[in-house]
Amino acid sequence: MVSITDILDMKGYVVADGAMGTQLFAVGLTAGDPPEMWVIDHHDKVRAIHRNYIAAGSDLVLTDTFGGNRFRLALHGLQDRVEEINEAAARIAREVADEFDRPVVVAGSMGPTGELLEPMGNMTVDDCREAFAEQARGLTAGGADILWIETMSDLDELEAAVAGARSVSDLPLAATMSFDTAGRTMMGVTGDNLGRRVADLDLMAVGANCGNNLADTEAAVKEIMAAVPGLAVISKANAGIPVWSGDSLLYDGNPQVMAAHGHRLREAGVSIIGACCGSTPEHIELLAAVLRGDAPVPDVPLSAPRTDPPVEDRMAPRRSRRRRRQD
């Protein structure tokens, strides 16, 4: 088993990977289709994506299981294949990671259910816990090194995910939330709220991922660091700001923007740095080179957070809350 702690001891930081969905769309995934099934039907392409990220410099790769819980998979009639899909995804990532002559962490990705907990919604805490337990069983069996709860908006769902995973697995846990609404999550959570809530959950790492802009993500991770000093902090932000161009969602953060962002994070003390939606191996390659000191820090200033919601947010109320994150 590969440990984040071992890599931190060797390097002082961990380079995480970039977006999985962006890469799957580039090789044929169609909007609305479940990317998790590619670990079964197109596993060679998923392997290639993991391989490209590790070759670019990633010390940690996330499995192709963001929507691998029973609630998300039920949208495609796959709710009875949760453990099969998650085990296959972890096994694929593990096999690719083991091809390299350096340690690479396999993180079992577990995204939100897409449902709301009672009383705001219909999902019970017990159902939520069991959904994450089911996913954690498959990821653990497939060889994941850590369970990675990500893109959360609700602290209660995050805590239920931790409890569910812990009920079936002894793997360490990390958790991130998406700060995408004026520096808060969709449910109003701040970085300080997250840090204080998870202080007693014995997580290996905590932080932010996704989000609408780099400024809000950087502010959130600084709040988290202040709330939980000494804990490894994660930042895996989107490649800039998402904007609609026709029927395509594009991100304005090129590799130089993300490398400068990563350098600022490292200077601030963030220890696990990668990228999320819109990012590619090219983003990770330059980020890793800058963090190693093999490339100059790009002269790209941090843009102020936008005051109006991006197009994606303005359209959100018209979409189902079950909308899949489009990496």
N, C-alpha and C positions, 0 to 999 in steps of 0.2 A: 504494500500500500504506500502511495506517495502522499507526503504531508505538506501542506502549505507552510507549516512552521519550518520544515527542513529547508525549503527554498528561501524563505525569509531569512533564515540564519546564514545561508550562503550568499545571498545577493542583497538583502535588505528590502527587496520589493518583489512583487509577482506581476508579470505581464499576463493579463487575461486575454481571451480571444475577442473577436468582433461578432457581428450579427450572423446568425445561421439563416434566417429567413431571406435576407438580401441575397445570399449566395444560392439558396434553393430556387428563388425566383429567376435568377440568372441562368440556371440550367434546366428550367422547365416547369417549376411548380406553378400551378394556376391558382389565382386568388379564389378563396373559398374551399380549396381542397386541404385536407389535413397534412401538414408537413411531417407530423409524427409517423405517418405510414411510409414515409420514404426510408425509414430504417429497415423496413420489411421489403418494400417493392423496388427501391433504388438505393440499396445500401452502399453500392460502390461510389455513388455521388456524394453521399454523406461522409464516407471515409475520406474522399478527396478534399472535402471542405475542412475537416479536422486536420488533415495532413498539411494543407496549405497554411492554416493558421499557425500550426506548430513550427513549420519551416520559416514562417515570417518572424517568429520570436515568442510566441505564446508559451507561457509556463503552465497555463490552465485552460482547458477547453470545456465548454458546457455541452451536455448531451442534447440531442434533437428531441426534447420532451417537454418543451415549454407548456404546451396544451395537453400533456399526457395524463390528465386526471379524468375520472369517470364523467364529470359534468361536461367538460369540453369535448371529449371523445364521443359522448352520446349524441352530439350534434351531427355526427357522421355514422351513427349506428355502430360504434366501436367500443362501447362501454364495457363489453365483456372481454376485451383484449388488453386491458390496462397493464397488467403485469408482463404479458408477452412483449408488448411494444417497449415498455421501459427497460426491461432486461436486455432486449436486442440493442437498444440505443446505447446503453452503458457498455455493453460488450464491444460494440463497434468502436466507440471512443477509446476504450481500454486497449484494444488491439492496435489501433493506430498510435496511441501514445507510447506503447511499448516498442514500437519500431525505432524510436529515437534513443540516442545514447546519453540522454540527460533526463532528469526527472520531469514528468509532466503530470499534473493533477487532472483527474477526470471528475468534473463536478456534475452531479445529477440535477438537471434543471427541473424545477417545479414552479410553474407559474400559477396565477390565481384561478379560482374555479369559474369566474365569470358570473357567479351568483352572489346575492346579498344574504347575509345572516339574518335570522329572526331578531327583532320584529320588523326590520326594514324590508326583509325578503322572506323567502320560503325555506332557506337552507338552515337546518339545525346545526348546532356546534358538533354534535356526534357525527352527523353525516359528513361534515367538513373534515373532521379528524380522520374518519375512515377513508375518505377519498385520498388524503395525503399519505395515509398509512399504506394503502394499496399501491400507490405510485412508488413510495419509498422501498417497498419490498422488492419490486422489480429492479429498481436502480441498484440496490444493494447486491442483489443476486448477480447482476450483470458486471459488477466490478468497479462501481463508482468509488472514489476516495472520499468524497464529501457530498452531502445533500445541500443543494443550493436553491433556497426559496427566493423567488425573484418577482419584481414588478408588482409588489403588493401595494394596495391603497388603504386597506383596513387593518389596524393593529390587532383586532380580534381574530380576523382570518389568519394573519401571520402567526399569532400565538397558537391557534388551533392546528395550523400546519406543523409547527414545531412539535406539539404534543402528539399528533398523529405519526409523524416520522419517528419520534423517539419511542413510540410504543412497539415498533417492529424492527428498529435498526440501531446499532451502536455507532454508526458513522458520525463524525463531527458535522455540525450544521453551520451554514451561513445564511444570511437573510438580507434582502435589499427591498427598498420601496421606491416607487416612481414619484418624483416630486415634479408635477406637471401643471399645477394650477397656482400661479403666483408664489412659487416656492413651497407649496404644500401638496400633499397627495390629493386625489379626487375626494377623499373622505376627510380632508382638512388636517391631516397629520403633518407636523413639522419635523425637521431633523432632530431637534431637541426632544420632541415627544418620542420619536423612535428610539433614540439612544437611552432615554430614561426607562422606557418600557422593557427593553430587552436586556437591561443591565443584569437582571437576575436569571436570564434564560440560558446562561452558559453556552453562548454561541462562539464559534471560532472566529467569525468575522461578521461585520454588519456594514451596511452602506446604502448607496443609491444606484439605480440604473434607469435606463430609458429617459424619460423627461422631455420637456419641450424646448429647453435651451441649456447651454453650458453654464451660464451664470447662475441659474437657480440650482443646478446640480452641484456646482462648486460650493455655493453657500450652504446647501443642505449637508454635504459631507463634513464641512467645517463645524457645523452645529453638532453633528453626530460625534465627531472626535472630541469636542469639548465635554459632551455628556458621558462618554465612556472612554476616558483616557487609558491608554495601554492596550486597548482591543484593536486588532487589525481592522482597518476601514477600507471598504470597497468603493470604487467609482467606475461605473460602466455606462457612460452617457451615450445618448444618440449622437450621430455624426452631424451636429449642428441642429438647425431648426427645420422641421418638416413643413413643406409647402406643396400644395397641389398644383400640378402642371397637367392640364387635361384630366385624364383619368389615372394618372400616375402620382404617387406620393414620393417626392424627392427630398433629399437632405442636403443642406448647403455647406456642411463641414467637410472640407477636403482633408487629405492626410496631414497637411501642414497645420491646419486649425486644430486637429485632434492631438497632434504631437505637442503643440504649444500648451494645449489644455492639460495633457498628461504631465508635462514638466511642471506646470503650476501646482498640480495636485501633489506631485512628489515632493516639491519644495515645502508644501503645507503639511506634509507628514502622512499622506495617504499611501498605503502600502500595497494595495491590490488594484491595478489600473488596467482597464480594457476599454471596449467600446460596445455600443448596442446598435439599435436600428440604423440602417443606412451605411454601416461601416463594412470594410472589406479587408482582406489580408494586406493590401497596400497601406491602409491606415495603421494596422498593427505593426507592420515592418518599420515604418518611420518612427512610430511611437517607441518601439523597442530600441531602435538605434539611438534616439535622443536620450532615453533613460540610461543606456549604457555609456553614453558619452562619445559614441562613434559618429554622431551627426550633430551639427549645430542646432540650437533651439530656434525654430522658426520665429521670425519677428511678426507675430500675429497677436494683436491685443484682444482681450476678452470683451466681447460686445455686451452692452447692457441688456438685461432681460427686457423682452418686449412687454408693453403694457396692455396691448390688446391680445386676446387669445388667438393663436394661429388658426389657420383655416381648419385644421383637423379638429380643434376643440370646438370651433363654432358649429361644426357639423355634427359633433358628438351627440347632442340631445336627440337628433333624428335617427340615430343608429341604435341598434340593440346593444345593451351593456355586455352582451356576450361576444361583441366584436373581438376577433383575434388580433393580437398585436401584429402589425405588418412590419416585420424587420426589413 
